[in-house]
Amino acid sequence: MKMNTIKEYATAHGYPYVDYYHLLVDKDGNYVSSYFSDGVHPTLSTYYIMEDYVKPIIDAELSK
């Protein structure tokens, strides 16, 4: 089985796939500039947004 993406690999092996992209862009698909300190690296407040998204996924995995 050839896999082209990390998402495909995760799905094929039963791992959760976490995609932050939709959290970090506006309705037009542009990165929200206030979420990045230099246009690339997330700010501390952005990490909290990401944490709120990923924590339930991690908790679910740890409870298995």
C-alpha positions in Angstrom: 0.0 0.0 0.0 1.5 3.3 -1.1 0.7 6.2 1.1 1.1 9.8 0.0 0.4 11.8 3.1 0.8 11.7 6.8 -2.9 11.6 7.2 -3.2 8.5 5.0 -0.5 6.8 7.1 -2.1 7.7 10.4 -5.5 6.5 9.2 -4.1 3.3 7.8 -2.4 2.5 11.1 -5.1 3.6 13.5 -3.4 6.7 14.7 -5.2 10.0 15.3 -4.3 12.7 12.8 -4.2 16.3 14.1 -4.5 19.0 11.5 -4.2 22.6 12.9 -4.6 24.3 9.5 -8.3 25.0 9.8 -7.7 26.6 13.2 -5.1 29.0 11.9 -6.7 30.3 8.7 -9.5 32.7 7.9 -12.5 31.9 5.8 -10.4 32.5 2.6 -7.7 30.1 3.7 -5.2 32.8 4.6 -3.2 32.5 7.8 -4.5 34.8 10.6 -1.5 37.1 11.0 -2.2 37.8 14.7 -1.6 34.1 15.4 2.0 34.3 14.3 4.8 36.3 15.9 6.9 36.5 12.7 4.6 35.1 10.0 5.8 31.6 10.7 6.0 30.8 14.4 2.8 30.7 16.5 2.4 33.1 19.4 1.8 31.8 22.9 -1.9 32.5 22.6 -2.0 30.5 19.4 -0.5 27.5 21.2 -3.3 27.7 23.7 -5.8 27.5 20.8 -3.9 24.5 19.5 -3.8 22.9 22.9 -7.6 23.2 23.3 -8.0 21.4 20.0 -5.5 18.6 20.6 -6.1 17.9 24.3 -9.3 15.9 23.8 -7.6 13.8 21.1 -4.6 13.1 23.4 -6.9 12.3 26.3 -8.9 9.9 24.2 -5.7 8.1 23.1 -4.4 7.9 26.6 -7.7 6.4 27.9 -7.5 3.4 25.5 
